[in-house]
Every structure is written in C-alpha cells, then in structure tokens.
Amino acid sequence: MSSEPSVVLVSADHHLQQVCFAAAAAAGAPLRAVHRQDETRTAWRSAAAVLIGADMAEQIAHWSMPQREAVYIVGEDADKETLCAWSMPLRASVIAVPGGVRWLSRVVLGRETVRDDGGQVVAVAGGSGGVGASTLAAGLAVLAARGGVTAALVDLDPYAGGADLTLGGEQAAGWRWDKLRTAAGQIADITAMMPRVEGVTVVSMERQGASMPTVDAIEAVVDCLARAHALVVVDAGRLGLVAPEVLGMCGRTLVVTGQSVRQVAAARSGCTAAQRGFGIVVRVARHGAIAAGDVASSIGLPLIGTVPETPQLADFANRGVAPGCGGARAWEKACGHVLAACGLMGGRR
C-alpha cells in the first residue's frame, strides 16, 4: 500500500504551509509539502488532490503540468485577484484563507466542495430569433440594479455582438470572456475585474471571433458571480442552441416568444412542460395572432409575464442607452412585473 498522502501542498511559503498544516491537523488528515519540480511531478500523478501555493503558481504554469482533477490554488484573502488570475490557466479552484479554511479542511479530507449560499440565477432564452431575449436579459439586470439589487449579466450569445454593447458600455474597462475561458471549479470573486455598466457586473462576449465558452467555464463564472450578487441574469441566446447543462445551472429559465404561429411552434420545440423552472414571457404586439395566455398553454409552461413590443428600444441601443434606463416606461413596468413574478424585487447584498 502506498505511503503517499492523499493531499500534497506545493509551496515554499512557510506561513502558508503553517496555515495548511493547521487545517489538515484539525481535520485529522495527512498533508505533505513539496516545492521541487521532480517531487511535484510525482505528487501530481499520485495525490488525490493538489494544493498549489500562490508562491508557486507561476512556476507550475511554466512547468506545463498535465491536466488533472482536484487542483486548488491557495493564498491569502488579500490576494484574491491574483489567485483568480492564476486559477484559470492552472484550471484550479481557488481557496483564499483564512476565509476559506473550512473548505480547505474538507478538501484535505477528500470531501465535496462547500458552496456558499448564493443569489438567484435566471436564464433568458429566445424561443426563436428576433424576439428581444437579449434586450430583456439586459433590462432585467439593469432594473434590478436600479432597484437596489446587486446584479450581474452573463452573455452566452456569441452572435449578438456583446452584452456590453447592448448596455452602451463597450468602452468600459475589464475582462471579457476571452480572459475567462479557462476558468474551472470554484474561482475567486472576479467582480473587481469585470466591466460595470449601469450598476451591473457584465461578462460579455468578445466582439470578434466569439464562440461559446465551455460548460466548465460557464459553471465556474456563474457560480462565482452568484456568490457575490443577489441576481445573475444569463443571456442564453437561442433556446435550441444552448447546452442543457447551462440551463440546469439556473434556478429559473425565462423563454421569450412572440405571438405568431411560427414563433410559438419554435418555442414549443425547444422546451417541454417537464422542464422544471421554465416559464414563458410573451412579447406582445399590437396585432398579435395568439393571446399570451394561449401561447403559454400551447407550449405547456406557466406564463411569467408579458412585455410590449417597443420599437424605440432599437433606437436607444443605437444611441448607447441601456434598456431599463428610462424612455420606455411601459416596457420597463412590464419588466418590473417579470422581476416581481420571479421574486427578484427588493435589495439584497
């Protein structure tokens, strides 16, 4: 039987070693510290989990270690930004101490990750193209923020030109998805690195060459934002094109559809009544073919709300005015009703 401990710490930082050994001792679990390249490679293959000290992150990245599960980067709470930056190229979850000592102890014991209670995650998906799903997603996030709710918007529509553009914040400094595509596991709070537009933390697609991030990266980013925000709105793009695993991360999915026969048929083909947490938002036209209640009944999902067809929203977008910032009062009132129906009105965090 191998004497190799279940968890190895790769660090030459004596203070960090003391913190990790104290957590291991409190958990009654073995832990060994290494820092040379040869012993790190051996441990990398055999250990059940590898803890990478912040002091060794750059070296290990240069050593080009093979991908493996159960890799964690450990450092001080004050260094969360640095930890987050290294967690993505190393595909490592972040444990910041002393705040994360409880999670560190569970990792040493080989138990599952402890996830803090987080905010609500709501996906907005178009049942068909051209029904205003991205505009609704942006508007819900903006209106929530204006109402005192900490809100984030995650752009998962590579064909929409970027959520920052929708919000009129394409010049705002910060990371886009190009900096987050290698995220995995539980990463540190990335809020400070992201653009903030109209009070909303925005994770936007790049303008050129955008493609859908991996499910692992989406899960890591959404999970991270949900720990720091009361509401995370996911612009999921077209319903039939988004991975089911992505919608499974969300507590609720709002399927936006119009009132024409073709729009209703497209929405119905993308979802079924058996899908938990799904609801319908109908964009109501002045001469809509099918009543909103009948649209929801036809699809077999509950009606969450309606929003009026509002042509001036396109003009606002051209002028760089975010939806939800005034000028479309009927549309904003309708969005407020959707937020209320989802239990998302009122400030938190």
C-alpha positions as CSV (number, residue, x, y, z in Angstrom):
1,M,0.0,0.0,0.0
2,S,1.4,3.4,-1.0
3,S,2.5,5.8,1.8
4,E,1.8,8.8,-0.4
5,P,-0.6,11.2,1.4
6,S,-4.0,11.9,-0.1
7,V,-3.2,15.6,-0.5
8,V,0.0,17.4,-1.4
9,L,0.8,21.1,-0.9
10,V,3.2,22.6,-3.5
11,S,4.6,25.6,-1.7
12,A,7.8,27.0,-0.3
13,D,5.9,29.7,1.7
14,H,6.4,28.8,5.4
15,H,3.4,30.9,6.5
16,L,1.1,29.3,4.0
17,Q,2.4,25.8,4.9
18,Q,1.6,26.5,8.6
19,V,-2.0,27.5,7.7
20,C,-2.5,24.4,5.5
21,F,-0.9,22.0,8.1
22,A,-3.1,23.5,10.8
23,A,-6.2,22.9,8.7
24,A,-5.0,19.3,8.0
25,A,-4.3,18.7,11.7
26,A,-7.7,20.0,12.7
27,A,-9.3,17.6,10.1
28,G,-7.1,14.7,11.2
29,A,-5.8,14.2,7.7
30,P,-2.3,13.8,6.3
31,L,-0.6,16.5,4.2
32,R,2.8,16.8,2.7
33,A,4.6,19.9,1.3
34,V,6.8,19.8,-1.7
35,H,8.3,22.5,-3.9
36,R,10.9,21.0,-6.3
37,Q,9.8,20.2,-9.9
38,D,10.7,16.5,-9.7
39,E,8.8,15.8,-6.5
40,T,5.9,18.0,-7.7
41,R,5.5,15.9,-10.9
42,T,5.5,12.7,-8.8
43,A,2.8,14.1,-6.5
44,W,0.8,15.5,-9.4
45,R,0.3,11.9,-10.7
46,S,-0.4,10.2,-7.4
47,A,-2.1,12.6,-5.0
48,A,-5.8,12.6,-4.6
49,A,-5.7,16.4,-4.5
50,V,-3.0,19.0,-5.1
51,L,-2.9,22.4,-3.3
52,I,-0.8,25.0,-5.2
53,G,0.5,27.8,-3.0
54,A,0.2,31.2,-4.6
55,D,4.0,31.5,-4.4
56,M,4.4,28.6,-6.8
57,A,1.6,29.3,-9.3
58,E,3.8,30.9,-11.9
59,Q,6.4,28.2,-11.8
60,I,3.9,25.4,-12.1
61,A,2.3,27.2,-15.0
62,H,5.7,27.2,-16.7
63,W,6.2,23.5,-15.9
64,S,3.3,22.6,-18.1
65,M,1.8,20.0,-15.8
66,P,-0.8,17.7,-17.4
67,Q,-4.5,18.4,-16.7
68,R,-6.0,16.6,-13.7
69,E,-8.9,16.8,-11.3
70,A,-8.8,18.2,-7.8
71,V,-6.3,21.0,-8.2
72,Y,-6.6,24.0,-5.9
73,I,-4.7,27.3,-5.6
74,V,-4.3,28.5,-2.1
75,G,-3.4,32.0,-0.9
76,E,-4.3,34.9,1.3
77,D,-7.7,36.6,1.2
78,A,-6.0,39.8,0.3
79,D,-4.6,38.2,-2.9
80,K,-7.9,37.0,-4.4
81,E,-7.4,38.9,-7.6
82,T,-4.0,37.2,-8.2
83,L,-5.4,33.9,-7.2
84,C,-8.3,34.3,-9.7
85,A,-5.9,35.2,-12.5
86,W,-3.8,32.1,-12.0
87,S,-6.7,29.8,-11.3
88,M,-7.8,29.8,-15.0
89,P,-4.5,28.8,-16.7
90,L,-3.9,26.2,-14.0
91,R,-7.6,25.0,-14.1
92,A,-7.5,25.2,-10.3
93,S,-10.3,26.1,-7.9
94,V,-9.4,29.0,-5.5
95,I,-9.2,28.7,-1.7
96,A,-8.5,32.0,0.0
97,V,-7.5,31.8,3.6
98,P,-8.4,32.4,6.4
99,G,-11.9,32.9,5.0
100,G,-11.7,29.5,3.2
101,V,-10.2,27.4,5.9
102,R,-13.4,25.4,6.3
103,W,-13.4,24.5,2.7
104,L,-9.6,23.8,2.8
105,S,-10.2,21.3,5.7
106,R,-12.9,19.5,3.6
107,V,-10.6,19.3,0.6
108,V,-7.9,17.7,2.7
109,L,-10.4,15.2,4.0
110,G,-11.4,14.4,0.4
111,R,-15.0,15.7,0.8
112,E,-17.0,17.7,-1.7
113,T,-16.8,21.5,-2.2
114,V,-18.8,23.6,0.2
115,R,-20.7,26.2,-1.8
116,D,-21.8,29.3,0.0
117,D,-25.5,30.3,-0.4
118,G,-25.7,32.5,-3.5
119,G,-28.0,34.7,-5.4
120,Q,-30.7,33.6,-7.8
121,V,-29.6,32.6,-11.3
122,V,-32.1,33.3,-14.1
123,A,-31.6,32.4,-17.7
124,V,-33.3,34.3,-20.5
125,A,-33.5,32.4,-23.8
126,G,-35.2,33.2,-27.1
127,G,-37.8,30.6,-28.2
128,S,-37.0,31.8,-31.7
129,G,-34.8,34.5,-33.2
130,G,-35.7,38.2,-33.1
131,V,-38.0,38.2,-30.0
132,G,-35.8,40.5,-27.9
133,A,-34.4,38.0,-25.4
134,S,-31.0,39.7,-25.1
135,T,-32.7,43.1,-24.6
136,L,-34.9,41.6,-21.9
137,A,-32.0,40.0,-20.2
138,A,-30.1,43.3,-20.1
139,G,-33.2,45.2,-19.0
140,L,-33.9,42.8,-16.1
141,A,-30.3,43.2,-14.8
142,V,-30.4,47.0,-15.1
143,L,-33.8,47.4,-13.5
144,A,-32.8,45.1,-10.7
145,A,-29.6,47.1,-10.1
146,R,-31.6,50.4,-10.2
147,G,-33.9,48.8,-7.6
148,G,-31.0,48.1,-5.1
149,V,-30.3,44.5,-6.1
150,T,-26.7,43.5,-6.8
151,A,-26.9,42.2,-10.3
152,A,-24.7,40.6,-12.9
153,L,-25.3,39.8,-16.6
154,V,-23.6,36.9,-18.3
155,D,-23.5,36.9,-22.0
156,L,-23.8,33.5,-23.7
157,D,-24.9,34.6,-27.1
158,P,-21.8,34.7,-29.4
159,Y,-23.9,36.1,-32.3
160,A,-25.4,39.2,-30.5
161,G,-22.3,41.5,-30.6
162,G,-21.6,41.6,-26.9
163,A,-23.8,42.4,-23.9
164,D,-21.6,45.4,-23.1
165,L,-22.7,46.9,-26.4
166,T,-26.3,46.3,-25.5
167,L,-25.7,48.2,-22.3
168,G,-23.8,51.0,-24.0
169,G,-20.6,50.1,-22.2
170,E,-18.4,48.7,-25.0
171,Q,-15.6,51.1,-23.9
172,A,-15.8,50.0,-20.2
173,A,-12.5,48.6,-19.0
174,G,-12.4,45.0,-17.7
175,W,-12.3,41.3,-18.7
176,R,-14.5,39.8,-21.3
177,W,-14.9,36.0,-21.9
178,D,-11.5,35.9,-23.6
179,K,-10.0,36.1,-20.1
180,L,-12.3,33.6,-18.6
181,R,-12.5,30.7,-21.0
182,T,-10.1,28.5,-19.0
183,A,-12.0,29.0,-15.7
184,A,-12.9,25.9,-13.8
185,G,-14.1,24.9,-10.3
186,Q,-14.6,27.4,-7.6
187,I,-12.8,30.6,-8.6
188,A,-12.2,33.7,-6.5
189,D,-14.5,36.7,-6.8
190,I,-13.9,38.2,-10.3
191,T,-16.3,41.2,-9.8
192,A,-13.5,43.7,-9.5
193,M,-12.0,42.6,-12.8
194,M,-15.2,42.9,-14.8
195,P,-16.8,45.9,-16.5
196,R,-19.5,47.6,-14.5
197,V,-22.2,49.3,-16.6
198,E,-25.4,50.9,-15.1
199,G,-24.6,49.2,-11.8
200,V,-24.4,45.8,-13.4
201,T,-21.4,43.5,-13.5
202,V,-21.1,42.4,-17.1
203,V,-19.4,39.3,-18.5
204,S,-19.6,40.0,-22.2
205,M,-18.7,38.1,-25.4
206,E,-15.8,39.4,-27.4
207,R,-16.6,41.5,-30.5
208,Q,-14.7,39.3,-32.9
209,G,-14.3,35.6,-33.2
210,A,-16.6,34.9,-30.3
211,S,-17.6,31.3,-29.6
212,M,-19.5,29.6,-26.8
213,P,-17.3,29.0,-23.6
214,T,-17.1,25.5,-22.3
215,V,-19.7,24.3,-19.8
216,D,-17.0,24.1,-17.1
217,A,-16.0,27.7,-17.7
218,I,-19.7,28.9,-17.6
219,E,-20.4,27.0,-14.4
220,A,-17.3,28.4,-12.7
221,V,-18.1,32.0,-13.7
222,V,-21.8,31.8,-12.9
223,D,-21.2,30.1,-9.6
224,C,-18.6,32.8,-8.7
225,L,-20.9,35.7,-9.6
226,A,-23.9,34.1,-7.7
227,R,-21.8,34.2,-4.5
228,A,-21.3,37.9,-4.9
229,H,-24.6,39.1,-6.4
230,A,-28.2,38.7,-5.5
231,L,-29.2,38.2,-9.1
232,V,-27.3,36.7,-12.0
233,V,-29.1,37.0,-15.4
234,V,-27.7,34.7,-18.1
235,D,-28.4,35.7,-21.6
236,A,-28.6,32.2,-23.0
237,G,-29.3,33.2,-26.7
238,R,-31.4,30.9,-28.8
239,L,-33.1,28.2,-26.8
240,G,-32.2,25.4,-29.2
241,L,-28.5,26.3,-29.3
242,V,-27.7,26.5,-25.6
243,A,-26.4,23.4,-23.8
244,P,-29.0,21.8,-21.4
245,E,-26.3,21.7,-18.8
246,V,-26.1,25.5,-18.8
247,L,-29.8,25.9,-18.2
248,G,-29.5,23.3,-15.5
249,M,-27.3,25.7,-13.6
250,C,-30.1,28.2,-13.5
251,G,-32.9,28.2,-10.9
252,R,-35.3,29.6,-13.5
253,T,-35.4,29.9,-17.3
254,L,-37.5,32.5,-19.0
255,V,-38.3,31.5,-22.6
256,V,-39.2,34.6,-24.6
257,T,-41.5,34.2,-27.6
258,G,-43.7,36.2,-29.8
259,Q,-47.3,35.6,-30.7
260,S,-47.2,34.2,-34.2
261,V,-47.8,30.6,-35.0
262,R,-44.2,30.1,-36.2
263,Q,-42.7,31.7,-33.1
264,V,-44.9,29.6,-30.8
265,A,-44.1,26.4,-32.7
266,A,-40.3,27.2,-32.4
267,A,-40.5,27.8,-28.7
268,R,-42.6,24.7,-28.1
269,S,-40.0,22.6,-30.0
270,G,-37.2,23.9,-27.7
271,C,-38.8,23.1,-24.3
272,T,-41.3,20.8,-22.7
273,A,-43.6,21.1,-19.7
274,A,-41.4,18.6,-17.8
275,Q,-38.5,21.1,-17.5
276,R,-38.5,22.5,-14.0
277,G,-38.2,26.2,-13.5
278,F,-39.1,27.1,-17.1
279,G,-41.7,29.8,-17.8
280,I,-42.9,31.9,-20.7
281,V,-42.5,35.6,-21.3
282,V,-44.5,36.8,-24.3
283,R,-43.6,39.8,-26.3
284,V,-46.9,41.3,-27.1
285,A,-47.5,43.0,-30.4
286,R,-50.4,45.3,-31.2
287,H,-51.9,42.8,-33.6
288,G,-50.6,39.6,-32.1
289,A,-52.1,36.4,-33.6
290,I,-52.3,34.4,-30.3
291,A,-53.2,35.7,-26.9
292,A,-50.4,35.5,-24.3
293,G,-52.2,33.0,-22.1
294,D,-52.9,30.8,-25.1
295,V,-49.2,31.0,-26.1
296,A,-48.1,29.7,-22.7
297,S,-50.8,27.0,-22.7
298,S,-49.8,25.8,-26.2
299,I,-46.2,25.5,-25.1
300,G,-47.2,23.8,-21.8
301,L,-45.4,26.2,-19.5
302,P,-46.6,28.8,-17.0
303,L,-46.9,32.4,-18.1
304,I,-44.5,34.5,-16.2
305,G,-45.3,37.8,-17.8
306,T,-45.6,39.9,-21.0
307,V,-43.6,42.7,-22.4
308,P,-44.8,45.1,-25.1
309,E,-43.2,45.3,-28.5
310,T,-41.2,48.5,-28.2
311,P,-39.6,49.8,-31.4
312,Q,-37.8,52.7,-29.7
313,L,-35.6,50.2,-27.8
314,A,-33.6,49.7,-31.1
315,D,-33.1,53.5,-31.3
316,F,-31.9,53.6,-27.7
317,A,-29.4,50.8,-28.4
318,N,-28.1,52.8,-31.4
319,R,-27.5,55.7,-29.1
320,G,-25.8,53.6,-26.4
321,V,-28.7,53.8,-23.9
322,A,-29.1,50.7,-21.9
323,P,-32.6,49.1,-21.7
324,G,-34.2,49.9,-18.4
325,C,-32.6,53.4,-18.1
326,G,-35.8,55.3,-18.9
327,G,-37.6,56.3,-22.0
328,A,-39.7,53.1,-22.4
329,R,-41.9,53.3,-19.4
330,A,-44.4,50.7,-20.4
331,W,-41.7,48.2,-21.3
332,E,-39.8,48.9,-18.0
333,K,-43.0,48.5,-16.0
334,A,-43.6,45.1,-17.7
335,C,-40.0,44.0,-16.9
336,G,-40.6,45.0,-13.3
337,H,-43.6,42.7,-13.2
338,V,-41.4,39.9,-14.6
339,L,-38.8,40.5,-11.8
340,A,-41.6,40.5,-9.2
341,A,-43.0,37.3,-10.6
342,C,-39.6,35.7,-10.2
343,G,-39.3,37.0,-6.6
344,L,-36.4,39.3,-7.5
345,M,-37.6,42.8,-6.4
346,G,-36.1,44.3,-3.3
347,G,-32.5,44.9,-2.4
348,R,-30.0,42.2,-1.2
349,R,-26.3,42.2,-0.5
